[in-house]
Amino acid sequence: MGQQQSSVTDRLAQIKGAQVIKSFCYTCPWTCPTEVFVRDGKVVYHKGNPEAPNNIGTRCAKGMASAWVTQDPDRLKYPLLRSNAKGEPGEFKRITWDQALDFMAEKLESIRQKWGPEAVVYLTHHDPNGIFMVQLISQLYGTPNVSIGHGSGCEGDRRSACFTTFGNIFPMHDFAHSQYILLWGMNMLGANQALFESRGLLEAKKRGAKLVVVDPSFTETAQKADEWIPIRPGTDAAMALAMNQVIVEERLHDAAFVRDHCEGFDGFAEHLREQGYTPDWAAPICGIEAETIRRLAREFATRKPAISAIFKGSGYYTNGAAAGRACYLLDAITGQVDGPGNLHLKDFAPIGMPATIPEEAMTKPSKPPLARAMGYKMTAPTSYPVLPEVPNARLPEAVLNDDPYPVRGVIVQAANPVMSDPNRERMQAMFAGLELAVAVEIYMSETALECDLVLPNTSFYEQAEIRQGMWLGAEAILGQPVVPPVGESRPMYDIVKGLAERMGWGQYFDYERWEDWAEKRVETLPVSLEELKARGFWAGELRYGKPAQGLPTKSGKVEIYSHAYADAGLCPYPLWQERSVIPDEAYPLQVTHSKLSAHCNIVTQNNPMLMEICGENWVEINSQDAARYGIRDDQMVVLESPKDKIEIRAKVVEGLVPGAVSIRHGHGFGHWAMGRIAKGKGAHSNNLMDSHTNPLTGTNSYNECKVRVRPA
């Protein structure tokens, strides 16, 4: 099969007169391995790598259209320095790279001398080349405040739930071997990200697996389900806790698994009884009949192998951390952890660091990271129990109020907090209050417009990257530069090298070619760099059964009883709490969100092919609510919250819980930034909401928002 696929690739290269380079697509964070066909310095074709387990040769629409980024005339091409006062609409002048790096180095040194290294924060979104800046700004400069996965602005509650329960930060899903799949607020087929998971889900369905989708909205995935459970928004924790109670009380749990591999089952059983978390209690909260909850619990516990899985939808509320834990405890108590067809505790490839920095050269922070110092302010403990990264929406507190300590510099790469976080005005005020704000970006984003310095970054087609592959098993994937950089844009490793030289640390970033640092990163892999370049990826053996081998939790077991929560002075078991924002007479509708399959992040809204597929977003509204408020299908409407309002197209649907609206997220960028194609298209909903964050994890609570609707 491999030779057959190789001959197809070779034949395509002959037809196109092109060189084939193995790489990967980074339009979204799932990074599918690819084969890129290059002729005369241009991408003429690209397809999925047929040998890679992530996508087995397939691509999504986003990936297929991605080569536009190499020719987009709206790309940033030169370093830019702000030429007017902070807080005003950004005006910039072109400068040289020497001037840009001198400016940045001087400002960083000034902040460190005056405020300490902790006063600088680095934010990026899953870019593997962020590791260069992490080594510079964290290990050498000395700040503990680095965010390399956009966790607080994405699915931090899910990561927190998985980490506190299983000691794993990013679980995967072995749908292909499942017989019962229970998805909570997880629209696999709509977001269209992990292609092997989506394929596995559909294959399982064909073999007779039952798919149950718990979601207020009749999503693309719910449309393929055997059963759609139209739960009320923000009540997943109540239903999941009640399902746990049924399984425990009816002794449907896996007694051997909880005895040998779990910590705290008996205490959890007592907790469920004491709190009264029964289906009869949950039914009026979540709008699902008690008997339906009982039936689903029995089905899940007895039809194996099974998966209970969540992603973002259940976590966009201030009670999202409890929802995540309750959903994952269904897997734990039924023994459905890390076996074929279960929630999978992903292995990670042993990828090394690009720079070797000796211990004696490292700077130890004198203050705790913001995630700890900001604290859990609703009770006595002084830190979030688990927060993977900087809580973005609370960062303005440190900049504007010096709480918990001053922050004076922010470096942003491949992220857009002015638009991606709630409360735009507060974010803009934060950037205006900084002594140094730097954006490393491929477009002039809304955040870049608020910065002092804008540095043009290369796209994934123009740079080398080595990162963890998003497959079930351990995997390393390689991205190779296939075309020259646009304008004077530079990859992060060259930007950091130039900055390090100016700050006295150049000896640690002494590579001349990308292959020099890449050799270091792959030293611990069982393949050479040349082998990785030839194949595009390395995949290890797919391992199951990790609970029996011991988990990286405090107890070494699946922690039904969470030591992380207990150590923070919190209840070690998930507790039900109502969400923070409840609709009322003035604002009677609850906001929910769903993604678009053709768009992801800031790189798609200026793509003409993707905008032709989906040129604007919309809000879905139940037909009952539409009739009540005089809304017609395909009509422009005004959605108004206590904070702001947007104008957006309405789609009247039956598949949505009455009293809720579902905003399709992923447009509205470009109204005053970005590029000509994106400009003015669609509506962006984040400014409708205030800065609500989960008090346990610091994750943004994007659905904590009530609105009213009227015709535009």
C-alpha positions in Angstrom: 0.0 0.0 0.0 2.8 2.4 0.8 4.6 1.8 -2.5 1.2 2.3 -4.3 0.7 5.6 -2.6 4.3 6.6 -3.3 3.8 5.9 -7.0 0.7 8.1 -7.0 2.7 10.9 -5.4 5.5 10.5 -7.8 3.2 10.5 -10.8 1.4 13.6 -9.6 4.8 15.3 -9.3 5.7 14.3 -12.8 2.4 15.7 -14.2 2.9 19.0 -12.4 6.6 19.2 -12.9 6.9 19.8 -9.2 9.1 18.9 -6.2 7.2 17.1 -3.4 8.0 18.2 0.1 6.6 16.5 3.2 5.1 19.0 5.7 1.9 19.6 7.6 -1.1 22.0 7.6 -1.4 24.5 10.4 -4.6 26.2 9.4 -6.1 24.8 12.6 -4.3 23.3 15.6 -4.8 19.7 14.5 -1.9 19.9 12.0 -2.6 17.2 9.4 0.6 15.9 7.7 0.7 16.8 4.0 2.6 16.5 0.8 3.2 19.9 -0.9 4.0 20.1 -4.6 6.2 23.1 -5.4 7.2 24.5 -8.8 9.2 27.7 -9.4 8.9 28.8 -5.8 5.1 28.4 -5.7 2.7 25.9 -4.2 0.9 24.3 -7.2 -0.8 21.5 -5.3 -1.0 19.9 -1.9 -2.7 16.9 -0.4 -2.8 14.8 2.7 0.1 12.5 3.5 -1.4 9.1 2.7 0.8 7.3 5.3 0.0 9.5 8.3 -2.5 8.1 10.7 -3.9 11.5 11.5 -5.7 12.0 8.2 -4.7 9.1 6.0 -4.4 11.4 3.0 -7.6 13.4 3.5 -7.9 17.1 4.0 -10.7 19.5 5.1 -11.9 22.6 3.2 -9.7 24.8 5.4 -6.6 22.8 4.6 -7.3 22.6 0.9 -7.6 26.4 0.6 -4.7 27.1 2.9 -2.0 27.8 0.2 -3.7 31.2 -0.4 -1.8 32.5 2.6 1.5 32.3 0.6 0.2 34.8 -2.0 -2.2 37.0 0.0 -1.4 40.6 -0.8 -2.8 41.6 2.6 0.0 39.8 4.5 2.3 41.7 6.8 5.6 42.2 5.0 7.8 44.5 7.1 8.4 45.4 10.8 6.2 48.2 11.9 6.6 50.7 14.7 3.6 52.7 16.2 3.9 56.3 15.2 1.0 57.7 17.3 -0.1 57.6 20.9 -1.3 54.4 22.5 -5.1 54.2 22.8 -5.7 55.9 19.5 -6.4 54.0 16.2 -3.0 52.4 15.3 -0.7 54.2 12.9 2.6 52.7 12.0 5.8 53.3 10.1 8.0 50.8 8.4 11.3 50.1 10.2 14.2 47.7 9.7 14.6 44.4 11.5 17.6 45.8 13.3 15.6 48.7 14.5 12.7 46.5 15.6 14.8 44.0 17.6 16.9 46.8 19.2 13.6 48.5 20.3 12.2 45.2 21.7 15.4 44.3 23.5 15.8 47.7 25.1 12.1 47.7 26.3 12.4 44.2 27.7 15.6 45.1 29.6 14.0 48.3 30.9 10.9 46.4 32.2 13.0 43.8 33.9 15.2 46.4 35.7 12.1 48.4 36.8 9.5 45.8 37.5 11.1 42.4 37.4 10.9 39.6 34.7 7.5 38.5 35.9 6.1 41.8 34.4 6.3 40.3 30.9 3.8 37.9 29.5 4.0 35.8 26.4 0.8 34.6 24.7 0.6 32.3 21.7 -1.9 29.8 20.2 -0.5 26.3 19.8 2.4 27.4 17.6 5.2 24.9 18.1 7.8 27.5 17.3 6.6 29.4 20.3 9.1 27.1 22.2 11.9 29.4 21.0 10.4 32.4 22.7 9.5 30.3 25.8 13.1 29.3 26.2 14.3 32.9 25.8 11.6 34.7 27.8 11.1 32.1 30.5 14.3 30.2 31.1 16.7 33.1 30.4 14.7 36.3 31.0 12.9 34.8 33.9 9.1 35.2 33.5 6.9 32.3 34.6 4.0 33.9 32.6 3.9 32.0 29.3 0.8 30.7 27.5 1.6 28.4 24.6 -1.8 26.7 24.0 -4.5 29.4 24.2 -6.0 27.2 26.9 -7.9 29.8 28.9 -9.4 31.1 25.6 -10.3 27.6 24.3 -11.0 24.4 26.1 -9.2 24.9 29.4 -12.0 23.4 31.5 -11.7 20.1 29.5 -7.9 20.1 30.0 -8.3 20.8 33.7 -10.9 18.0 34.1 -8.7 15.5 32.3 -5.5 16.5 34.1 -7.0 16.4 37.6 -8.7 13.0 36.9 -6.2 11.2 34.7 -3.0 13.2 34.8 -3.2 13.8 31.1 -3.6 17.3 29.6 -5.1 16.4 26.2 -7.2 13.2 25.8 -8.0 11.7 22.4 -11.0 9.6 21.4 -10.8 6.0 20.0 -14.2 6.3 18.3 -13.4 3.8 15.7 -13.6 0.9 18.2 -16.5 2.1 20.3 -20.0 0.6 20.7 -21.5 3.5 22.6 -20.4 7.2 22.1 -21.8 9.9 24.4 -20.8 13.4 23.3 -21.4 16.4 25.6 -21.5 19.8 23.7 -19.0 18.3 21.2 -19.7 18.9 17.5 -17.1 16.7 15.9 -18.5 16.8 12.4 -19.2 20.6 12.5 -15.8 21.8 13.7 -14.1 19.4 11.3 -10.8 19.2 13.0 -9.4 15.8 14.0 -10.1 14.0 10.8 -9.2 10.5 12.0 -11.6 11.0 14.9 -14.4 12.2 12.7 -13.8 9.2 10.3 -13.7 6.8 13.3 -17.0 8.2 14.5 -18.7 7.6 11.2 -17.1 4.1 10.9 -18.4 3.2 14.3 -21.8 4.3 13.3 -21.8 2.1 10.2 -20.8 -0.9 12.4 -23.8 -0.3 14.7 -22.4 1.8 17.5 -24.9 4.0 19.2 -24.2 7.8 19.1 -25.9 10.0 21.7 -25.3 13.8 21.5 -26.1 16.0 24.5 -26.4 19.5 23.2 -28.9 22.4 23.3 -28.4 22.6 19.5 -29.2 20.1 16.8 -25.6 20.3 15.4 -24.1 18.5 12.4 -23.0 15.7 14.8 -26.4 15.5 16.4 -28.0 15.1 13.0 -26.0 11.9 12.6 -26.8 10.7 16.1 -29.1 7.9 17.1 -30.4 10.2 19.8 -30.2 13.9 20.4 -30.7 15.0 24.0 -31.7 18.7 23.9 -30.3 19.8 27.3 -30.7 23.2 28.7 -27.6 25.3 28.3 -25.0 25.1 31.1 -26.6 22.1 32.9 -24.4 19.3 31.6 -22.9 18.8 35.1 -26.3 18.1 36.7 -27.2 15.5 34.1 -23.7 13.8 34.3 -23.7 13.7 38.1 -27.2 12.1 38.0 -26.0 9.5 35.5 -23.0 8.8 37.8 -25.5 8.3 40.7 -27.6 5.8 38.8 -24.5 3.7 37.8 -23.2 3.8 41.4 -26.5 3.0 43.2 -27.5 0.3 40.7 -24.0 -1.2 41.0 -23.4 -0.9 37.3 -19.8 0.3 37.8 -16.7 -1.7 37.0 -15.9 -2.9 40.5 -12.5 -4.4 39.6 -11.4 -1.3 37.7 -12.3 1.1 40.5 -10.7 -1.2 43.1 -7.4 -1.5 41.3 -7.1 1.7 39.3 -9.2 4.4 40.9 -8.8 6.6 44.0 -12.0 7.7 46.0 -14.8 5.7 44.6 -16.5 5.0 48.0 -16.2 8.7 48.8 -17.8 9.7 45.5 -20.7 7.3 46.1 -21.3 8.9 49.5 -20.9 12.4 47.9 -23.6 11.6 45.3 -26.0 10.4 48.0 -25.3 13.3 50.4 -25.8 15.9 47.6 -29.0 14.2 46.3 -27.7 14.1 42.8 -30.5 11.9 41.4 -32.2 11.9 38.1 -35.3 13.3 39.7 -33.2 16.2 41.1 -31.5 16.8 37.7 -34.6 16.6 35.5 -36.0 20.0 36.2 -32.6 21.6 36.0 -31.5 20.2 32.6 -34.9 19.8 31.0 -34.5 16.1 30.4 -36.9 13.5 31.9 -35.6 11.5 34.8 -36.3 8.2 33.1 -34.3 9.3 30.1 -31.3 10.0 32.3 -31.6 6.6 34.0 -31.9 4.8 30.7 -28.8 6.6 29.2 -26.8 5.8 32.4 -27.7 2.1 32.1 -26.9 2.0 28.4 -23.6 3.7 28.9 -22.6 1.3 31.7 -23.5 -1.9 29.9 -22.8 -1.3 26.2 -19.0 -1.5 26.0 -16.6 -0.3 24.8 -17.9 3.2 25.4 -16.8 6.8 25.5 -18.1 9.8 27.4 -16.4 12.8 25.8 -16.5 16.6 26.0 -14.8 19.5 24.3 -15.7 23.2 24.4 -19.5 23.4 24.5 -19.9 22.1 28.1 -17.0 24.3 29.3 -18.1 27.8 28.2 -19.8 28.4 31.6 -18.5 29.2 35.0 -19.6 25.7 36.1 -17.7 24.1 33.1 -14.9 22.5 35.2 -17.5 20.5 37.2 -19.2 19.5 34.0 -15.9 18.2 32.6 -15.1 16.2 35.7 -18.6 14.7 36.0 -18.5 13.6 32.3 -15.1 12.0 32.6 -16.0 10.2 35.8 -18.6 8.3 33.8 -15.6 6.8 32.0 -13.7 6.2 35.2 -16.4 4.4 37.2 -17.3 2.1 34.3 -13.7 1.3 33.5 -13.8 2.9 30.1 -10.4 4.5 30.2 -7.6 4.0 27.7 -8.8 0.8 26.2 -9.8 0.2 22.6 -13.0 2.2 21.9 -12.5 4.4 25.0 -11.3 7.8 26.0 -7.6 7.6 25.2 -4.8 9.0 27.3 -2.5 10.2 24.6 1.2 9.4 24.6 3.6 12.2 23.5 6.7 12.0 21.4 10.0 12.6 23.1 10.8 15.8 21.2 13.7 17.8 22.6 14.2 21.5 23.1 15.8 23.6 20.3 18.3 25.3 22.6 20.5 23.9 25.3 20.5 26.2 28.3 22.5 25.2 31.3 21.0 25.4 34.7 23.4 28.0 35.9 22.3 30.4 33.1 18.6 30.1 33.9 16.8 32.9 35.8 14.5 31.7 38.6 11.3 33.8 38.9 10.9 35.5 42.3 7.1 35.7 42.0 4.6 32.9 41.3 2.9 32.8 37.8 -0.2 34.8 37.4 -2.3 31.7 37.3 -1.3 31.0 40.9 -1.0 34.6 42.2 -4.4 35.7 40.9 -6.0 33.2 43.2 -9.3 31.6 43.7 -11.2 34.6 45.0 -14.5 32.9 45.8 -13.1 30.9 48.8 -10.1 30.8 51.1 -7.5 29.1 48.9 -5.0 31.3 47.2 -4.6 29.6 43.8 -6.5 28.0 41.0 -6.4 24.2 41.6 -5.3 23.6 38.0 -4.9 26.1 35.3 -2.6 25.2 32.4 -1.9 28.8 31.3 -2.3 32.5 31.8 -6.0 33.4 32.4 -6.3 35.8 29.4 -9.5 37.5 30.4 -8.1 38.4 33.8 -4.8 39.7 32.5 -6.1 43.3 32.4 -6.3 43.2 36.2 -2.5 42.9 36.4 -1.9 45.6 33.8 -4.5 48.2 34.9 -4.6 47.5 38.6 -1.3 45.8 39.4 -3.3 42.9 40.8 -1.7 40.6 41.9 1.5 42.3 40.7 2.3 44.7 37.8 2.5 43.5 34.2 4.1 45.9 31.8 5.0 43.9 28.7 3.0 41.5 26.5 4.3 39.6 23.5 1.5 38.0 21.4 2.2 35.5 18.6 -0.5 33.8 16.5 -3.2 35.0 18.9 -5.7 37.8 18.8 -6.9 38.5 22.4 -8.6 41.8 21.5 -11.1 39.8 19.5 -10.8 36.3 20.9 -11.4 37.2 24.5 -14.5 38.8 26.0 -14.8 42.5 26.6 -12.9 44.2 23.8 -12.7 47.6 25.4 -11.0 46.3 28.5 -8.5 44.4 26.4 -7.8 47.6 24.4 -7.4 49.5 27.6 -4.9 46.9 28.8 -2.8 47.2 25.7 -2.8 51.0 26.0 -1.5 50.6 29.5 1.5 48.6 28.6 5.1 49.8 28.3 5.7 47.2 25.6 3.2 45.4 23.4 4.5 43.3 20.5 2.5 41.3 18.0 4.2 38.6 15.9 1.6 38.0 13.2 0.9 37.3 9.5 -1.9 39.8 9.3 -2.6 43.2 10.8 -5.0 41.8 13.4 -7.1 43.8 15.8 -4.6 43.0 18.5 -1.7 44.1 16.3 -3.3 47.5 15.9 -3.1 48.0 19.7 0.6 47.2 19.9 3.8 49.3 19.8 5.7 46.9 17.5 4.3 44.6 14.8 6.7 41.9 13.5 5.7 40.0 10.3 5.7 36.2 10.9 6.1 33.5 8.3 3.2 31.2 7.6 3.6 27.4 8.0 4.4 27.1 4.3 7.5 29.3 4.8 9.1 27.9 8.0 10.2 24.8 9.6 8.4 23.4 12.6 8.6 20.2 14.7 5.7 19.4 17.0 3.5 16.8 18.6 1.2 15.1 16.2 -2.5 15.0 17.1 -3.0 11.3 16.8 -3.9 8.7 19.4 -0.3 7.5 19.9 3.0 9.3 20.3 3.8 11.2 17.1 6.2 13.8 15.9 5.5 15.7 12.7 7.7 18.0 10.7 6.8 21.1 8.8 9.3 22.2 6.2 9.6 25.5 4.4 8.4 25.0 0.9 8.3 28.6 -0.5 10.3 31.8 0.3 8.9 34.1 3.0 6.5 36.8 2.0 8.2 40.2 2.1 10.6 40.5 5.0 8.6 38.1 7.2 10.7 35.9 9.5 10.1 32.6 11.4 10.0 32.7 15.1 13.3 30.9 15.5 15.1 33.7 13.5 13.3 36.4 15.5 14.3 34.9 18.8 17.9 34.4 17.6 18.2 38.1 16.7 16.6 39.1 20.0 18.8 36.8 22.1 21.9 38.2 20.5 20.9 41.7 21.6 20.1 40.6 25.1 23.4 38.7 25.7 22.2 35.2 25.1 23.1 34.6 21.5 25.3 31.7 22.4 22.3 29.6 23.2 20.7 30.2 19.8 23.7 29.7 17.6 22.1 27.8 14.7 22.6 29.0 11.2 20.1 26.8 9.4 16.8 25.4 10.7 18.2 22.0 10.4 20.7 22.8 13.1 18.1 23.3 15.8 15.9 20.6 14.3 18.7 18.0 14.8 18.6 18.8 18.5 14.9 18.4 18.7 14.9 14.9 17.2 17.9 13.5 19.1 15.6 11.7 21.4 13.4 10.3 18.6 14.1 6.8 17.1 14.5 8.4 13.6 16.9 10.9 12.2 16.0 14.3 10.8 16.7 13.1 7.3 14.2 10.2 7.8 11.7 12.6 9.3 12.1 14.9 6.3 11.6 12.1 3.9 8.4 10.7 5.6 7.0 13.8 7.3 6.2 12.2 10.6 7.2 9.5 13.1 4.5 7.5 14.8 5.1 5.3 17.8 3.3 2.2 18.9 -0.3 2.7 19.9 -0.5 1.8 23.6 -3.6 1.0 25.6 -4.0 0.2 29.3 -2.1 3.1 31.0 -4.1 3.0 34.3 -2.6 -0.5 35.0 0.9 1.0 34.4 0.3 3.9 36.8 -0.8 7.4 35.9 1.0 10.7 36.5 -1.4 11.8 39.2 -0.6 12.3 42.8 -2.0 8.9 43.7 -0.8 7.2 40.5 -4.4 6.2 39.8 -7.5 7.6 38.2 -8.5 10.3 40.7 -12.2 10.3 41.3 -11.1 11.9 44.5 -9.1 14.9 43.2 -6.0 15.6 45.2 -5.4 18.8 43.2 -8.8 20.1 44.4 -8.3 18.8 48.0 -4.9 20.4 48.2 -6.4 23.7 47.3 -9.0 23.4 50.0 -11.9 22.6 47.7 -14.3 19.7 47.5 -12.4 16.8 45.9 -15.6 15.7 44.0 -17.5 17.7 41.4 -20.2 20.0 42.8 -23.3 21.3 40.9 -23.5 25.1 40.7 -25.8 27.2 38.6 -24.2 29.2 35.8 -23.5 32.9 36.5 -25.7 34.7 34.0 -29.4 33.8 33.8 -31.8 35.2 31.2 -34.5 37.5 32.6 -37.4 39.6 31.4 -35.2 42.3 29.8 -32.7 39.8 28.2 -34.7 36.6 27.9 -32.3 34.5 25.6 -29.3 32.4 26.6 -26.3 32.7 24.3 -24.6 29.5 23.0 -21.9 29.1 20.3 -21.0 26.6 17.6 -18.1 26.7 15.1 -18.0 26.7 11.4 -16.3 23.9 9.4 -14.8 26.3 6.8 -13.2 28.7 9.3 -10.7 28.6 12.1 -8.7 31.4 13.7 -7.6 34.5 12.0 -6.1 32.8 8.9 -9.3 31.9 7.1 -11.4 35.1 7.1 -9.2 36.7 4.4 -9.2 33.6 2.2 -11.4 34.1 -0.9 -12.1 30.4 -1.4 -13.3 29.9 2.1 -15.3 33.1 2.1 -17.0 31.9 -1.0 -18.0 28.8 0.9 -19.1 30.7 4.0 -18.9 34.4 3.7 -20.7 35.3 6.9 -21.8 33.8 10.1 -25.3 33.7 11.6 -27.4 33.2 14.7 -29.8 30.3 15.0 -33.1 30.9 16.9 -35.9 28.4 17.7 -39.1 28.9 15.7 -41.1 29.5 18.9 -38.8 32.3 19.9 -38.7 33.7 16.4 -42.5 34.0 16.3 -42.5 35.6 19.7 -40.0 38.3 18.7 -41.1 38.9 15.1 -38.0 37.3 13.5 -38.1 35.8 10.0 -35.7 33.3 8.5 -32.7 34.9 6.7 -33.5 38.3 8.2 -30.9 40.6 9.7 -31.4 41.0 13.4 -29.9 42.9 16.3 -28.6 40.8 19.2 -28.2 43.0 22.3 -26.7 42.1 25.7 -26.4 44.4 28.7 -22.9 45.2 27.4 -23.1 45.6 23.6 -25.0 44.7 20.5 -24.3 43.2 17.1 -26.1 42.9 13.8 -26.2 39.4 12.4 -28.3 37.2 10.0 -30.9 35.0 11.6 -31.7 31.4 10.8 -35.0 30.1 12.2 -34.6 26.4 13.2 -36.5 23.7 15.1 -33.4 22.0 16.4 -32.5 24.3 19.3 -33.7 24.5 22.8 -36.3 27.3 23.2 -34.9 30.2 25.2 -31.5 29.9 23.6 -29.7 31.3 20.6 -26.7 29.6 18.9 -24.2 32.0 17.3 -22.1 30.5 14.7 -18.7 31.7 15.7 -15.7 32.6 13.4 -16.5 35.8 11.6 -16.6 39.5 12.3 -12.8 39.8 12.2 -11.6 42.4 9.8 -14.1 45.1 10.5 -11.2 47.5 11.1 -8.2 45.2 10.7 -7.1 42.1 8.8 -7.5 42.4 5.0 -9.8 43.4 2.2 -11.6 40.2 1.8 -12.5 39.8 5.5 -13.4 43.5 6.0 -17.0 44.0 7.0 -18.1 40.4 6.8 -20.2 38.8 9.5 -20.5 39.6 13.2 -18.2 38.9 16.1 -20.0 38.0 19.3 -17.3 38.1 22.0 -17.9 41.7 22.9 -21.5 40.9 23.9 -20.2 39.3 27.1 -18.4 40.6 30.1 -15.1 39.0 31.4 -16.6 35.9 33.0 -14.1 33.2 33.8 -14.4 29.9 35.5 -13.4 30.5 39.1 -11.6 27.1 39.3 -9.6 27.3 36.1 -9.6 30.9 34.8 -11.0 29.7 31.4 -13.2 32.1 29.5 -16.9 31.5 29.9 -18.1 32.6 26.5 -21.7 31.4 27.0 -22.2 33.4 30.2 -24.3 35.9 28.3 -28.0 36.9 28.0 -29.4 38.7 25.0 -32.6 40.0 23.5 -33.3 40.0 19.7 -35.2 42.3 17.3 -35.3 42.8 13.6 -32.6 45.1 12.4 
